[in-house]
Amino acid sequence: MKSSVSEDLGCRRGDFSRKHYGSVELLISSDADGAIQRAGRFRVENGSSDENATALPGTWRRTDVHLENPEYHTRWYFKYFLGQVHQNYIGNDAEKSPFFLSVTLSDQNNQRVPQYRAILWRKTGTQKICLPYSPTKTLSVKSILSAMNLDKFEKGPREIFHPEIQKDLLVLEEQEGSVNFKFGVLFAKDGQLTDDEMFSNEIGSEPFQKFLNLLGDTITLKGWTGYRGGLDTKNDTTGIHSVYTVYQGHEIMFHVSTMLPYSKENKQQVERKRHIGNDIVTIVFQEGEESSPAFKPSMIRSHFTHIFALVRYNQQNDNYRLKIFSEESVPLFGPPLPTPPVFTDHQEFRDFLLVKLINGEKATLETPTFAQKRRRTLDMLIRSLHQDLMPDLHKNMLNRRSFSDVLPESPKSARKKEEARQAEFVRIGQALKLKSIVRGDAPSSLAASGICKKEPWEPQCFCSNFPHEAVCADPWGQALLVSTDAGVLLVDDDLPSVPVFDRTLPVKQMHVLETLDLLVLRADKGKDARLFVFRLSALQKGLEGKQAGKSRSECRENKLEKTKGCHLYAINTHHSRELRIVVAIRNKLLLITRKHNKPSGVTSTSLLSPLSESPVEEFQYIREICLSDSPMVMTLVDGPAEESDNLICVAYRHQFDVVNESTGEAFRLHHVEANRVNFVAAIDVYEDGEAGLLLCYNYSCIYKKVCPFNGGSFLVQPSASDFQFCWNQAPYAIVCAFPYLLAFTTDSMEIRLVVNGNLVHTAVVPQLQLVASRSDIYFTATAAVNEVSSGGSSKGASARNSPQTPPGRDTPVFPSSLGEGEIQSKNLYKIPLRNLVGRSIERPLKSPLVSKVITPPTPISVGLAAIPVTHSLSLSRMEIKEIASRTRRELLGLSDEGGPKSEGAPKAKSKPRKRLEESQGGPKPGAVRSSSSDRIPSGSLESASTSEANPEGHSASSDQDPVADREGSPVSGSSPFQLTAFSDEDIIDLK
């Protein structure tokens, strides 16, 4: 049976389990006689021992391997402030604790999207936010601090003019953790049960040496100038050689047990333990079969090591098996292990292992032990810096100068002095930045990355030059039903849009329920706002008959009468078999359900057959619930079991409440401690079959588990799985597509992980507007019509790049906003759900606009002659692709014999190619259609990644899911995610 959009929603939200990240066990080690030596509680990740196990949602895929909280996204002061004109302030909060504030007006990744970035340094940690820039609205320090929930001060913040403050603030940022890493590597022979035995292995085996060669380069320590990880590089006191690599901007030194000094007299091998025992993460390479005595972390006497990666090599099958042990206080970190945890691709294993270990060390720094030490250090540094600046507070500072004061032109008498001060400020900042880079402590994405792969959030251009302002939308088969300023239109790629309703029906919310043959929508026109229900089959007949779009007067029979004045509604589309709608009319909630037959074995499709063309009479009003205020956000939460009461989560005033549908009783879920609250979303997710909610408001996102019900009521209690985090920019919408959370702002998309809220990517999308997200994600963004994207460059590679480190994976860059003389166009983009969740999502219906044959448009208009479906490109198309590929290589100065091109390669202007295509009668990119649920990609003449595509137009990358390949790779010329290895702002110009 094909899945419905409602099942897509369940897949998107993710019925996930933290068990994918291991379960906590008490691990006891014993000696050869069976006597207990030590014990400890560790979370054990071992994927699944079942070799034939089926991968479940939430298990590992290649595209899930991400560095969490990558430094080139999180080290803001180094990247956006240091060496640039910015302002720094000092103040005391209401508790008389000092704080520092840094503010800059920057351009988002050279995308011509100006915005303010602010960092608040406090003893409790740092807080970072982005604020929109307005040329007409000034921004004060007070308003910035208010956005950070700091409204009360002992004294107003004052600006620090001394340029040396940059050095001190850089030290504060470095407390977030090291950019470079040192990992222990311990060789253990088969049957060894104690750390003394393991550390006493003088030399390793051949498989162990092969593993070391996979990890990195063997380097000579004496005279080594790179990151040394605490090893002696002058006198060989810590060994002659070691293993070193660079991975995604991080230098990694491995403390290899067999390369550290060995002593025959010292059975405990103190010199080896001194290094490996003080590493947060240790790899244990254990020889022998899986049936041999298992390694336990308690075998290693170390109070410092929190994570052990157990690696076994199967010589017969030439594969590696991985198992991860994490001390129970370490927060969850990804990527989750595959099922089974066996890697046949060695490069893929290296990529996974290094990402897992880096993420693990970062997560360990959040444990109470390390977090308290970091907090004490940060508090001490801030107080010390505050005391040093106290004598100069009145001498060298202007009291209460707001950030906006430096933006307008100052009087001529003061302008030269200010310009000289800023020039000195920038000079010192750039010198500090250069020093950090030379020292190897620079958080940078310039160094080589892991396996080349397409990120799962890369979009496809669904409709170019979309001329309307979209309000909301929902997929209908392979098309998209979009509410615009011109009415409701049915859009299918670049085919002409078809009107379904005219502008007299201003639709603000809609749900297309294909399996129920229903369209539910809210048309909002003040007091006359209503809910309407339509039968999709009736609407499709009208489309086939080429009827004009329906007006509001023609929809009278489709009104749900008791919904007059509604301002919001929510619908259940997850577990429940019964369709439920909750309508908010001021402070009242109206519960509506759809009548259905109840024979045994009833399914979601065996509902009441339609009695008439209008489905209104199929709905019944159940009850009315009164709230204390009008809800701003509303979400339906299904009970854990079918017989359980269902909940409604509502957000109003300064709180989130859950309301029992049966009794109308409300329970406090979360109170918001902020002067102003902008409610964004309450997203229902299911963890191990139990309901949970992601509560999103302002910059915050909090996960709350909904406790089981008891007699119609329950208590909301803190859970061990609760967590919270802050977005860098206040979102207006959030989409959950497990394992990702995507936050949408007016000009960026911030992508984090559901399981822990860690950041994996921030992308700049000028004039971004989310229009649909119930299944696939659709959004609009502006782009220049004749835009030529900048590409990757080899000069971003690290000078000390390891030969084992694969070529750099480029990072997506979005379309720039308009410059002078450019023509504005708005494109409609799509991020396929199956790319995000790693599952095949089939649509139950074909596009209402497409018949059973493909009708490609001619250069003048859409042709009427039907041609059969074909999965091969014509000869002329292949010739065109070859000419385009050869032209691109010539423009780039590359030889024809080069390997696969980087997806970030600069693209030549498309006009000559477009004329060539038209002269040969080829269809426009994206014009070929398929009536089946799988769209046939037509290829892209401008895409470097498809220049070597196979005849079927599928991506040649092995990273892509075979099912996802059929969706077609993004068209580079129209996608907002272009690839580049670096941004100009990472390059220092000291002219």
N, C-alpha and C positions, 0 to 999 in steps of 0.2 A: 504493500500500500504506500502510495506517495505521501510525503509529509505535507502538512498544512502550514500556513504562515503562523498559526498559533503554536505548532510544534517547533517551528523555527525560533519563536520567541523563547520557548523553554531552552532550546539549544543555545541561544544567544546569551541568556542570563546564566546558563550553566548550572546544571544540577551537580555541583562540584563537591569534592571531598578533600579534606586536608590529609586524608590517609595517603594521597598521592605523594605527599611530602614526608611520609614516614610516621611511625607510631613510637611513643616513648616506652622504653623497656628498661628493666633493671638488669644490668649486665654484670656478671660475677666472673672473675678470673681465678683460676686455681693452678697449683703447681703440678708437677708430674705425679705426685702422690695423691692428688685430689683435695689437698688442703686449700681452703679459700684464702686468697691473697688480698684482693681488693674488689670493690664493687662501685658502680656508678650508674646514674640514670642518663640514658642517651636516646635521642630520637634516631631510629634506624630506618634508612631509606634503602630498599633493595628491589624496587620495581616490583616484579613478580617472578617467582621461580618457575612459573608455567611457561614453557617455551612456546606453546600454542595459544597463549592468552590473547584475547582481542583487546586492542587499545581502546580505552574508554575516554570520554570527554575529560579533559584535564590532564591526560597523560602526555608524555613528551612527543613533540614533533620537531623536525629540524628548525622550523621557523620560530619555535618557542625559545631558542637559545639566545638570551639577551643579557648583556651586562645591566645590572640593576643600579639605579642612581649613578649613571656614568659621570665621571668627573667633568667631562667637557660640557655637560648639561647642568651640573650642580655647583661647580666652582665659579660662581658668578663674579666675585671680586677680581679674580685673576683675568677672566675672559672679557668682561664688559666694562670694568672700572679702571683697573690698573693701566696706566699709560694713556688714559682718556680724561677729558675734562669732566670732573664730577665734584660733588660736594659731600662733606662729612660733618656730622653734627654730634654734639655730646649733650647729655642730659641726665636727670635723675628721675626715676619713676616715683609713684606715690609711696613706695616702701623704702625710699632713699637709696635704692640700688642703681648704680650708674649703667647707662646704656649708650651705644653708639649707633648712629644711623648714617648710611651711605646711600646717596641718590644720584642717578645719572639719567640723562635723556639720550636714549640710544636708538639705533635703527636695527630692527629685528633681522639679524643675519643678512644684512645688506639687501633686504627685500623692500626697502622704501616704506616701511611701516614703523613710524616713530612711536616710541612708548617710553614710559618711565620705568626704571627698575630700582627697587629699594631693598636694602639689606638691613635688618635690625639685629644688632649684636647685644645679647643679654646673657646673664650667667646661666640661664636655663637652656641656652642654645641660640641658634640663628634662625631667623625667619626671613623668607624671600618672597616678594610679590612683584607683579607687573601691574602697572596702572595705565589706562589709555591716555594718550596725548591729545589735547585739544588746543588749537592755536588761539582760541578765544577765551578759554577758561584757565585761570592761573591755578597752580597747585602749591599749597603751603605744606610746611613740615607737619603742622598739626593734622591736616587732612590725611597725610600719608600714615602717620602714627595711628590715627583713628581707624584706618582700614586694617591696621595690624592689631586692633583691639587694645591699643594703648592710648587711653583717653585722659588719664590723670597723671600729672607730673608734680614733683616737688618744685622744680624750676623749669622754665621753658628751655627747650633745646637751643644751643648756640653753635655757630659754625666754627670749625677748626680750619684755619688758613694754612697752617704749616705743612709743607709738602711731605715731610718725613712721616706724617701720620700714615701714609700708604704702606710703609714697611711694617708698621705695627698691626694694621688691619689685615695685611697678608698673613702675618703670624696667627692672628685669630682664626682666619679661614683654614689654615693648615691643621687646626685642631679637629677638623672633620675626619681626618684620617690620612694615611699616606697614599700618595699617587702610585708608588712602587711597592712591590710585595716580595716577601721571602717565605718560601714554603719548604717544609722539611720533606725529605724522601728517605724512607727507611726500608732497607732490604731485609726480608724475613724468609728464612728457609722453611721448608715443609716440616711441621711438627714442633717448631719453636714456640714456647708458651710464655716466655718472660722477656722483658725489655733488655736485660743483660745479655741474653742469647742473641737477640736481634742486632743490638749495637756492636756485638763482637764479631760479626761477619766481616772478615778482612777485605774480601773481594766479592763482587756480584757475579751472577750467572750471565750467560749469553742473552736470554730473554730480557733480563733486567737491563743490560746494556742497550738492547734494542729499544726498550721503553724510554731510557734516558735520551737516546738519539731522537726519539719522537718528541720529547718535551722541549728540547732546545739544543743549543750549541755547547760543546765542551770548550771552555775558555781557560787560558792561563791566568791565574790570579795576580802574579807578580807584574806590576805595571798596569793593571787593569784600571781604566778611567771611567767606566760606566758605574751603574748602581752596584754596590758590593754586598748589600744585605748583611752588614756586620762582619764580613770576612776580611782577613788581613791581606792587603794587596801590596805589601812592601817586603815582608820578611818570611812569607810562607809558613807562618805559625798555625794557620788553619787549613793547611793542605796546599797542594800545588795547582790543582785544577778544580773547576766547578762547572755547573750547568746553568746557562743563562738564556733568556729569550725576551723578546718584546711582543706584547699582545695588546692590541687596541689601545695604544698609548701608554701602556703600563710596562715598566721594566720589571722582570721577575728573576730573582736569583734563587736557585734551588740549593738547599743544604743537603747534600747527598751523603748518607751515612758512610758509604764505602770510599768516599773521596776526602772525608775529614780525617784528621790524624788518628792513627790506631796505636794502642799501647798493649803489648802482651802482658805487662805487669798489672795493669789496671783493668780488672774484670768488668767494672761498671762503665768503662769508657766515658769518663766524665767530660772529656773535651768534645766528644760527639754529642752527648746529652746537653751540653751547655748551649749548643746552637739549636738542635732539633727540638729539645724540650722547651725552648722559649719561642717556638713558632706557634702562631695561633692555629695554623692548618698544617697537617702532616699527611703525606701520601705514604701508605704502607703497601709495598709491592710484595705479595705473598706467593711463594711458589707452592706447587702441589695441586692436587685435585680438590674440587669443591667439597668432597666428602671428608677431607682431612680436617683436623681440629680447627675450628673457626677462630679468627682473630676477634679479640674484644678490646675496646679502648682501655678498659681497666688494667690491661697488661702493661700499659705505659704509665710510668710514674711521672706525671706532669700536672701542675696546677694551672698551667698557662694554655696548653693545647686544648682547644674546644671542638675541633673538627678533624675527623680522620676519614680519608678516602682510601678504601681497600680496593686494590687493583689486582686482578688475577689474569694471567695470559694463558690461553688455550692454544698450545703449539699445533695440535692436530687440526683445529679449525681456523687457526690464525685470527682469533678474535680476543677482545678484552671484555672482562666482566667487571662491573663497578658496583660498589656498595658504599654508602655514606653514613657515618656516625656523627651526630651533632649533640653536644651537651644540651640537656633539656631546656636550659634558659635561652638558647640561641633562637631568635625569631625565625619564622619560616623563610626560606629563600629558594629561588629556582636556579636552573630549570629542574622540574621533576624528572626522575629517572624514567627511561623508556621501559616498556613491558614487552619482553624481558629485558633486563639491564645489560644487554650484550651488544657490543659494537664490532661490526665486521669491517667497517670503513675506518682505518686508523686515523686519518686526518680529521674525520668527523668526531672521533673519540677525543682527540687532542683538543679540538674546539670546545666540546662539551665540558671536558674536565677542567680546563683553565677558567671558563666562565663560571662553572659551579664553585671552584675554589675561591675566585675573586669575590663572587657574591657572598660566599660563606664567611670570609674574613670581614667584609663590610657589615654583615648581619651580626657577627660576634661583637663588634664595637657598640652595638645597641643593647647588649646584655647589661644587667644591673652593675656588675663588677666594673666593666670598662666604661659604661655611661657615667657612673658616679665619679670616676677618676677624671674623665674628660670634662665633666661639669665643674669639678673643683679647679682644674687647671684653667678653664675658660674664665671662671669667676676671679681667680687670682690675677690673670693677665688683664682683665678689664679694669679691676680695681687699681692695679699698679699703673696702668696707662692713665686712668682718671686722675690719680694723685700727681703724676708727672705733669699733667696739663693744667692742674689747678692754678698755679701761679700766673699762667698766661691767659687765664680766662677773660680778664678785663683788658689786658694789654693788647692782645692780638686777635680779638674776636669781636664781631658785631652781634649784639644781642637780638635774638628772634628774627634773623633774616630768613625769609622764606625761600624756598628753592626757586620760585619763579622770578625772584628779584634779579638774578644774573642773566636772565634771558632777554629782557628789553635792553635797549642801548642805554648805557650810562652816560653821564655828562662827559664832555671831551676831556676835562681836567682829570677825571678818574679813570677814563677808558684805557689810556696807555698803561697806567699802573696795574690795572686789572689784567690786561693782556699780557704784561710781563710776568705777573704772578702765575697766570695760567700756563704760560709757556714753560716756566720753571717746574711747575707742578707736573706737567706732561713729561718733561725730560726725565725727571727723577723716577716717575712711574714706569716709563719705558725701560730705563736702565735696570730697575728692579725686575721687570718682566723678562728682559733678556738674561739676567743673571739666573733666574729660576729655570729658564729653558736650558741654558748651558749646564746647570747643575743637574738637570734631569728630573726636576721636581715639578715640571709644568703639566697641569691637567690639559691634555690635548688630544684631539681626535686625529692628529696628523699621522701618527704611527700606523703601521700596517694592522689590518683587522683580521677577522677570522674567515671562515669559508664564505665565498661569495654566494649571496642568496638574495632573493627578493623578500622584502619585509611583508608580512601579512596584511599590513594596513595600506599598502600601495593601491591607489584607486584607479579606476578606468573612467575615461570620459564617456558618460552616458548620452549626453546631448550637448553639442557645442552651440555657442551663440544663443543661449536661452534668453529670450527677450523680456521675460516677465519677472516680477517680484514674487517669489514663492512664499506661501504662508505655512502650508503643511502638505503632507503627501503620504501615500501608502501604496505599496506595490499591488498591481493587479496582473497576475500571470507574469509575463516577462516585461510588461509595460509599467508605467508609474502614473497613478492618478494624482494630479497636483492641483491644489487650490492656489490660484494666483489673483492678481489685481484685475485680470481680464475674465475671471470665472474659473471653473474647474475644468482642467484639460487632461486628456489622456496622452501621455508622452511615451514614445517608444524610440529610443535612440534619436537619430537625425531624421526620422520620418516626420512629415507634417503633423503638428499637434491637432487633436480632434476635440472640440468642445463637448463637454458632457452636461455642465450647468453653466448658465450665463452669470454675469456679474451681479444680478439681483439676488443671488444666493451666496452671501459672503461666508464661506466655510472656514472655520477656525480649527476644527479637529475632525479627524476621520479615521475609520477603521474598515478595511476591506477584508471580509471574512469569506474566503472563497469556498471552503467546505460547507458553509451554511448558506451559500448563495445570497449573502447579505452585504450591504454597504450601510454603515452607521456613521452619521456625521452630525456635527453641531454647527448650525448657521447662526452667527451672532450678530444681531442688529439691535443692540440695546435691550429694552424691555421685551421686544418681540423675539428674543433668542429662543431657539427651539432645537430639539433633537429630531432628526429625520432618519427613517430607515427605508432602504430601497432593495429591490431584488436585482442582483447583478445580471441575471439572465435577461430581465426586462430591459436593463440599460444597454446590454450588448445588442439586443434586437434593434434598439433605436440607433445604435452606432452602425450596424449593418445596413439599416435603411437610410443611413445618411441624414438622420433627423437633426435639426438644429438643437443646440444646448437647451435643456429645460430651464424655464424661469421659475422664480419662487412661487408664482401663482399656480403653476402646473404641478407643484409638489404638495398641495394642501392635504391630499389623502395620505401622504407619507409622514405627517407630523405625529409625534407622540405628544398628545395634548397636555398632559400634566407636567410637561417639561418647560413650560413657558417661563422665560426669565433665567434659564440656566446659564452659568458662566464657566462650567467645567464638568467633564464627565470622565469616568474611568471604566475600563472593561476588563474582565478576566480572560486571559488567553493562555493559561499555563496548564495546570493539572486537571481542573474541574471539568466534568462533562457538561455541566449546565452553564449556558451563557448567562452571565450576570453583568448588569450595567448599574453603576451608581452615579446619579446625577446630582450636582450641587446647585441649589437655587438659593442664593444668599447663604444663610447659615443652616439650611436644611439639606439633608441628604435623602434622595428618593431612590429606593432599591427596586430595580426592574429585572425580571427574568423572562426568558423565552420558554413558552410552553413546549413540552416534548412528551412523546410516548414513553412509557416505562416498561416495556417487555423485558424478559430476562436477556442478558447479553447485549443490552443496549450500548451503542457506541455513539461517538460524537456526530456521526453522519446519519444515524437512524433517528432523526428528529421528525417532528410533525411535518407532514408534506403540505405544501402551500395550498391554501383554500382559495386564494384570489391573487391577483397581481400585486396588491398591496400587502406587505407583510406586517402591517401595524397591529392587526388583531391577534397576531401570534404572541404578542408581549403582554405580560401581566404585571401589575403594580403590587409589590409585596408589603412594604412598610415605609414609614417616614421616620427619619432620625434627626433630632435637633442637636446642633452643636452650639458651643458658646460663641463662635465667631465664624466668619466666612472662610472656607479653606482656600489656600493658595496653591497647594499641591495635594494630589490625592492618588492613592495606589491601592488596588485590591490585592489582598494576600490570602491565598487558599490555605485552609487548615491542613495539618500534616496528614490527616486521613479523611476519607470522604465523609464520614459521619461527624467529623469535628466542625465546630463553628468556624466560619470564615471571618476575616478581619478586613477593616478599611484603615489604612494609614493616612492620616490627614496632617497637614502642616498649616498652622495659623499662629498669629501673634508672635510669641518667642518660643514655640514648642512644637514637637512632633507628638501626636497621640495615636493610639490604635483603638479602633472602635469595634466592638463585637457586633456583627451584623444581626445576630438573633436577638440580643437583648438591648442593643443601643448603648451599652455601657462603655465609657471611654476610660482609657488608662494612659498615664503619662509615659512616654517612651524616652524622650530626651528634651531637656530644657536648654535653650541657646543663650549663652552668656555673651551678649553683644548688644550695643545700643541700637544698631540697625541690622535687620535681618533680611536677606534676599534668599528666599527658599528656591532651590533649584530642582531637586528631585528626591523621591524616595523609591529606590529600585529594589524590587524583591528578588532575592537570590535564594537558592536552596542548597544547604550544606548537609550532606548525608541524610537527605530526606526531610530535614527540618527547615522551616522557613527562617529567613534572615533578611534584614533590611540594610541597605546602604543609604544613609541619611546625608543629603548634600545641601549645603547652604553656604553663602559667602565664599570663603576660600577653603572651607572645611568639608571633609567627608568622614563619616563615622559608620562603622559596621556594628550592628546590633543583632544578636540572635533572638528570635522570638520564641519564648519559652512555651512548653506544652500547656494546653488548656486544662482546666480542672473545674468542671461544673459550670462552664460558661464564663469563668473569670480566671485570671492568672496574674502573677507578679512579674514585672520586668526587672530582672536582676542582672548585675554585671556578670559577664561570662569570660572565661579564659580566652575565648576566640575573638572577643571584641578588640578592635583596633581603630585607630584614626590617623589621618594624615592631612596635610594642607596642599592644595593646588598652588602652583606658582602664579596663576592668573585666574581671576574669578570667572568661572564658566557660566554660561546661560543654559547649557544642556549637557547631560552626561549619558553616555550609552555604555551598557555592559555587554561585552561579547567575550565570554570566558575563554582564555584567561586574562582578557584585557578590559580596562576601563578607559574610555575615550572621552575626554572633556573638551567641549567646543566653546571657544570664545569668539569674539568678533574678528580676530585675525590670527588665531593659532589653534592647533590641536595638540593637547597634552595626553600622552598615552602612558598609562600605569598598569600595574598588575592587580587583579582582584584580590589575590590571596594575602598581600601585605601592603598594598598601596605604593610600592616602589616605582619610581619613574624609569621608563625605558626609552622614551623619545619625546622630544618636543618639536613640532613642525610648524612653520610659518605659512599661513594660508590667508592672504589678504582678502578682506571682505567675505569672510567665511559665514555661511548660513546653513545650518542643519535643517533638512526638510523632511526626512523620514528615517526611522531607525528601528521599526518593529522587526524587520527581518534584515535584508541588506540595508546598508547605510548609504543614504543619498544626501549630498550637500552641494550648494552652489558656491562658486568662488570666481573672482575676476582674474582675467589674464589679458596680456597684450596679444592682438591677433597675429602680428608678425614677430612674435617674441623668439629670440634665439637664446636657448638656455646655456649657461656656462657649464663646462664639464669638469671632470676630474683632472688631476695633474699628478705626475709622478714625484714632483718635488715635495709632496706631503709626506713621503715615506721617511721613516726614522733613519738616521745615519747609522745606528747600531742595530738595524733590523736583522733578525735571525733568519737564516736560510730556511728554517723549518716553518717560519711564520708565513701563512698563505698570503697571497696578494690582498691589498686593502679592499674592504667592502665599503662602497661609497654610501654616504648618508643622504636621505632625501632632502631636496630643497624645493620650495613651493614657488608658484608664479609671482613675479614681482608686481606690485601695484603700478598704476599708470605713471608714466613720465611724460614730459612735454612732447607733444606731437604724436603720441600713441593713441590708438583707437581702442575704446573700451569694449570688452566682450565678457559675457558672463556664461560660464559653462556649468553644466550639471554633471557631477561626478558620482561614481558609485564605488563603494568598498564592498566586495562580495562577502557575505557572512561566512561562507564556507572557508574562505581564506583565513579568517580570524579564528574560527572555532575548530578548524581541521576536520570537518565532517562534510559529507556530501549532502547538499540540500537541494531536493528536487521540488519544482513547482507543480502543483496539481493542475494548473491551467496554462494553456499557451496564451500568448499575448492576444487581447481582444482585437488588436489592429492587424494581426498577421494571419493570413490563410495558411493552407497546408503546403503552399509552395512559396519559394523565395522570389520576390519581385525587386531586383536591384534597380536603383534609380539611374537614368541616363544623365549625361551632362546637362540636359535641359530640364527634364522633369522626371517624375517617377514613371517608369515604364509599365505598360499594362500586360505585356506578354509574360507568361509564367515560365520559369525554368525549373528543372528538378533540383533537389538539394544535392550539393556536391561538397566533398571534403578536401578537394585539391585546388591549388591555385593554378590559374591559366598560365600558359607559357609566357605571355606578354607580361604578366605580373611578376614572374620570376626574373625575367630580363630587366624589368624596371628595378627590382630589388637589388640585382647585381650592379646595375649602373649606379644606384644610390649608394650602395656599400663602397664601390670603388671611388666614387667622388668624395665620399666622407673621408676615406683613408688618405686620399691625396691632399685634402684640405688640412688634415691633421698632421701630415708629413709622416704617415705610417706606411710600412711596407705591406705589400699584398700577402706576404707570407706570415704576417703576425698572427698570434693566437686569437682567441675570443676577445672581443673588445669590451672594455669596461662600459657598464651602463651609463656611466657619467660622462662619456665622451661628448665633446661639444658637437652641436648639430649645425649643418649648413642650412642656409635659408631654404624654405620649402617651395618658393614660387616656381623655380625652373622644373623641379620634380613634378609639381602639380600640373604644369603645362604638358610635360612629357606624358604623364598618365592620361590626361584628357585626349591628347593627340592619338594615343594608342587605344582609346576606347575603354580604358580600365575604369572600374567603379571607384568611387571615393572611399577612403578608409572608413571602416565602420558601417558601410552601407549594406553589406550582405546580411540576410536574415535567415533564421531557421525557425520553423514553427514548433519544433520540439523544445523540451525544457533545457536542452543544451544549446547555447548560442555558438554559431560557427564564427571564429575570429577571422577577420578579413586581412589582418596584418597591418603593419604601419610602415610607410616608406621612410619615416624619419627616425625609427627606433633602432638604435645601435644594437640593442640586445636581440632584435629579431632579424638582423642582417644575415645571420647564418641559420635562419629558422628552417625546420624541416618542411617538406612539401605540404603538410597538413596545417601549417601555420601555428603549430604548438610551440611553446617555449622549449628551448633545448636544455634548460636548467634541470638538473636532477633534483633540485630542492623542492620543486613545485609538486604538490599532490597531483596524481594523475587525473583525479576528478576536477581539481581546480584548474588544471591546464585547459580543460574544455571551455572554461569561462573566457579564456584569451588573456594574454598579458596586456598590461596597461599600454596605451598608445602614448609614446613619449612626447610627441608633439603637442598633445592636448592634456596630458596628466599634470596635476599640480605637484606631484612628487617627482622632481627631477633629481638625479643623483650627482653628487659632487663629493670629492674627498676632503675638501677643506673649505672654509669661508675666509674671505679677505680679512675679516677682523682678527683672525688668528695670526696674521703676519705682521711683524713689527717693522716699521719704517723709521729708522733713526737718522733720516736726512737732516 
